[in-house]
Amino acid sequence: MEDVFWYMMAITVPAFTVILFTTITRNRYVAIFLTFIVFAISMYRGFYNTEWVIYLDALSIVIGYIFVEVFNLDSKDDI
């Protein structure tokens, strides 16, 4: 049951992180770079228990990028 928690977090948290960083910085590329830094540090520290969690994180970052593209969250007109 604990594995399901890790998989659910791996598919949602990176996408939300990309969206959050995009709304803060108003730049999608900076947001993706910051997200990669956060998750690279957590991989280095050993917080991942399987390789599937890493694959799902990568997929979730792509999903977050697509979400930012579709809804234009990086446009400066929203302010």
N, C-alpha and C positions, 0 to 999 in steps of 0.2 A: 504494500500500500504506500510505503514511503517513496517508492520509485515513481509512482503516478504524480506525486507532489512535485518532484524535480522536473518531470517532463512538462507538467502544466506551467511551472514557473519559467522553464526554458523557452516555451513557445509564446509567452506573454510579456515577460519583463523586458527583454531587449527591444521589442517593438515600442512599448511604452517609453522606454528610455530614449529612443530615437525621437519620438514625438515630443517628449518633454524638452530635450536639448534643442530641438528645432524651434520650439516656441520661445525658448529663452534666448537663443543666439540669433534667431532669424536667418540661419544658414544651414541648409541640410547637410552639406559636406562636413562642416565643423561638427555637427551633431553626430554623424556617423563615425567620424574620427574619435570623438570623445567616448562614444559607446564602445568602440573597439578597444580603446585604452582601458576602460573600466572592466570589460570582460577579459581582456588579456591579463590584467593584473590578478583577477580572480582565478583564472586558469593557472597562472604561475604559482599562486598561493595554494593551489590544490583543492579548490572548492567543488570540483566537478568529479562525480563518481563514475560516469561512463562516457564513452565517446559519443553516444547518441545525444546526450545533453549538449555537447558542443555543436553537433550538426543542427539540432533544433534551434540553438542560439543564432547560428548563422542564418538559418531560414527566417527566424523572427526579425532579424535586422533588415533583411530584404523586405519582409512584409511591412515593417515600420516605414521603410523608405517609400514603398509603393503608396502607403496611406498618406504620407506627407505630399507626394506628387499629386495624388488624386484630389486632395482637399486643399492644396496650395497653402499649407501651414507656414511656409517660409516667406510669404509675401509681406511686404512692409506696409501695405494699405490697411491691415487689420488693427493697427494701433489707434 
